[in-house]
Amino acid sequence: MSADIVPVLMYHHVRPGGGMIAATPEHFEDQLRWLDRHGYRTLGTAEFIRHLAHGGAPRRSVLITFDDGYLDNWVYAAPLLRRYGMRATVFVVTDWVGRGPVRPDLFCGEPLPETPDHRECERRIGQGRADEVIMRWSEIQALREQGVMEFHSHTHTHTRWDLQEGDKNARMREELILSRRCLEQNLGEVSDQLCWPQGYFDQDYVRIAQEAGFRHLYTTRAFGRNRPGTDPASIFRFAVRDTTGASLGRRIRVAAHPLMAPVFNAWKRWKRGLSYTD
C-alpha cells in the first residue's frame, strides 16, 4: 500500500543538552527507534519528488531534513542514522562550509568536538568562525558516499534580504547563483531543491528560484499535506521538538492520516491566523 501523505520532519541540531531548535542525542535516537519499530521508511529526496509527482511512496514514509549544516549533524545525528539504517537530507548554507579533515563522531572512540547551542553557533558564524560549528566539505563528502545524508541548497549566506536595505530580489538572485556554483564546485552537482532561509519567501522569490533552476522549494509551513499533486514550490515541514519517539510518533500519525490531517491542519491555521491552505 502506498502513502497518500508523506510528512517532512524539520531538525536543526542534535546535541547534548538539547536547547533551542535542538534534540538531545538520546531523544533523537528514541525517535529513530520509534520509526524503526513501527516500520517507517526514511525517503531520499528523489523518492519524495516522485511521490509528489506520481505517488507510490511506501505507506509508512517520512522525509527527515536538517537545516543549515551544523557540525553536530556530523558528530551525533549521522552516526545514529547509520545505526538504524536511516537517512536524511541537509540544506546547507554554502558560504559557511569550510575545508579541513573530518572530525571525530559519536562512535569513533575519540574525544568529540564541541557542539554549541544555537545562539552560540549564530554568534560564532557572525564572527567568521563558522568552521567551529558547521560541517566541512570533507565531512559532507563522506556522508554522501556513505548514503547517510544528501545535501541541497539553503542559499549562500542565509540572509533575510527582505529585512535589509537594497533590492532584495537582486540579492536573492545573487545568493542562488553563488550557492549553485559552490555546490557544483565542491560536490560536482546541484539539485533543483532549495530550502528558504528562516522560512521566508514571497512570489518574487519563488519566481527567482525557479528561474535559477530550483523547482522543489521547502518551507517552514507546518500545517499542510505533502500529497501527490502538491505544489512543489510549497513543500510543508513541521519542526521536531526535543521529545520522545512516542510523542513524535503521534505527530507523524496525525500528519499522515487522510481524515485527521486536514481537520488538524485547518484548526491549527485558524488558531494561529494563518492564511495558506494545503
N, C-alpha and C positions, 0 to 999 in steps of 0.2 A: 504494500500500500504506500502511496506517495503522500508527501506533505502538501497541504493547502497553504500553510503559513510557515515560514522559517524565521524564528526570532534571531535577531542580531544583537549580541551582547557587547557592551562597550566597557572596556577597562582602560586604566592609565598605568597604575603602579601595582606591583606585588612586592611587598617589603615588610620586614619585621616591624611590628608596632602599628601597622595599618596607617590610619590618618586620612587626610583629605584625599578623596578620589583614589584610595589605595585599599587593597585587600591584603591581609596577612598571608604568608605562605601557607599557614595552617588552614585558613578559610578557603584559599584558592584550591588547595588540594582537596578539601572536603567537597567543594563544588565540582571539581573534575571527577571525584569518586562517585558523586551522585549521578552525574551524566553517564558514567561508565556502567554503574549498576542498573540503570534504567534503560540501557540500550540506545543511548543517543549517539549520533554521529556528528563530528565536527567537520563541516564542509570547508573545502578550499573555495576561493572566490570564483574559479571557473565553474564549479558545480552550482554555486549560488546564482551566478549570472544565468546559467541555463534554466534554473528554477524560475527566475523572474521572467524569462522569455517564454518558456515552454512547460514549466512544471517538471515533475518527475523526481524531485529530491526524496530520499527516504523519509518515511513518516516522522520519525524522531530525529530531526536535524536542527542544528544551530550553527551559526557563524560566530566565532569568537574574534573580536577585534581589540587592538590596543592602539591608543593614540600617542603620538609624539616620538616614541622610540627610546624610552628611558633605559638606563643601564640595568635596572632591576628586572626588566623583562628578560635580559640575558642571564642574570645571576639566579633568579628564582623561578620566573614563570616558565621559561623554555625547558629547564630540566624536569619540572613537574608535568608539563605537557608530554614530554618524551616518556616519562614513567607510565602514563596512561594511554599512550599511543594516539594522542590527540594533536591538533594543530591549530594555529591561529594566524591572523592577519594583522600586520602592523602598518599603520600610516605614519610615515617618518618625515620629520622636518629636516630637509636635506642639508640646509646650511649648518645645522647643529652637529652633524656627524663628522667625527674626526678619524684620524689614522693611528695605527699602532697595533701591537699584538693583542690577541684575545686575552681576556682577564679570567680569573677563576670563576667557576659557577658552583651551584649548590652541592653537587655530588662529586666534585673533583678532588676533594680531600685537602685542599689548600685554603689558607686564610682568604676570606671573601672581601671584596672591595666594599667601601662604604656606599650605601644606597639611601640618600637623604629623603626627607619628606618633600611633598610637592612644592611648598613655599621656598624651601631651601634650594631645590632644583631650579626654580624660576630665578632666584637670586643669583645663583652661580652662572646660569646661562646669560643673564643680563650683564655679568661681569666679564664675559668672554671665557668662561671656564666650563663650557658645555661638555668637554671631554670627560670631566669628572662624573657626570650624571647621565650621559647619553651613550648609547651603543656606538661602537666603531664599525667602519666598513668591514673590517676583518671578522667581526662577530656576526654582522648581518650576512656576510657570505657564508659563514659556517652554518648558520641556521637555515639558510636557503638550501644548502647542499644536503643537510640532514632531513629536509622536508618538514621541519617543525613549524617554521614561520615563513610567510611570504610578506613582501614589502611593497608598499604603494605610496603615492604622494599625499602629504599633508601640507603642501606648499613648501616654499623655500625658507621662509623666516617666521611663519606662524603669526604674522602681524595682522591686526584688525585695521585695515586701511580705511574702513568707513569711519573710524574714530580719529583719524589723522588728517592733517591739512593736505591739500592737494587732490589730484584726480585719483580717486580710489580705483576706478576701473583700469586706468593705465597701470597703476601699481600692481593690481591683481594680475593683469595680463603679463607683466614682467615676472611676477612671482612664479607663475605657472611655467613660463618658458625656462626659467632658471632651474626649477625643480625637475622638469623633464630632462633637461640637459645633464644635470647632476646624476640622476638615476641611470641614464643611458651610459654615461662615462664610467660609473662605478659598478653597475650591475649588468651592463650590456643590453638592457631593455627597459622599457617603461610601459605600464599598462594604461588602460582607459579609465582607471579608478582613482578617485580623489575624495579626501575627507576634508570638510571645511574647518578652518581654524576657529576654535571656540564655538563651532556650530553656526556661525553667521553666514548667511547668503541672501541674495536677492535675485531678481530676474536678470539684472545686468551680469551678475557673477555667473549665473547658470549659463547664459549665452557665451560669455568669455571662456568659461571652462570647456564648453562643447566645441567652440572654435579652436581651442588649444589641443583638442583630441581626447578630452575626458568625457566619457558618456555616463559612467556609473558614479553617482555622487552620493556620499554618505553624510547623513545629518545627525544631529543630536535630538531629533524629534522622536519621542519615546512611544507615543500613543497612536500607532498605526500598524498595518499588517503588510508584510512582505510576501505577497501572493503572486502567482503567475499573472502577468499583465500590469503589475505595479510599475509606476513611472520610475525608470532607472535614475532619473535626476532627483529623486526624493526617497532614498532608502532609509527606513526607520531603524533606530537603535535605541536600546534602553541601557542606562548605566547600572552596573552591578555593584551592589554595596558590599561592605566588609561584613559578610554574613555567612551563615551555614549553607551547606549544599541543599538541605531540605527547604530552606527559605527561598533560595534561588530557584529550586525546582518548582515551587508553587507559582512563582512569577512566570517561568517559562511555560508552564501548562496553561495559565490564563492567556498568555500572549499567543499561543498556538491553537487555542480552542476555537472552532469555527463559529460557535454561538456566543460564548462568553467574551471573546476578544473584542468584537465590535461594540458590545454594551459597555465593557470596562473602559475601552479607549474613549468612547463618546462621553462617558461620565467624567473621566479624568480631564478631557479637554474642556468640558463645560466648567468643571470645578476651578480650573486654572485660567479660564478665559482665553483659551487658545482657539485660533480660527481655522487652522488647517484640518483636513479630513484625510482618511485613508481610502 
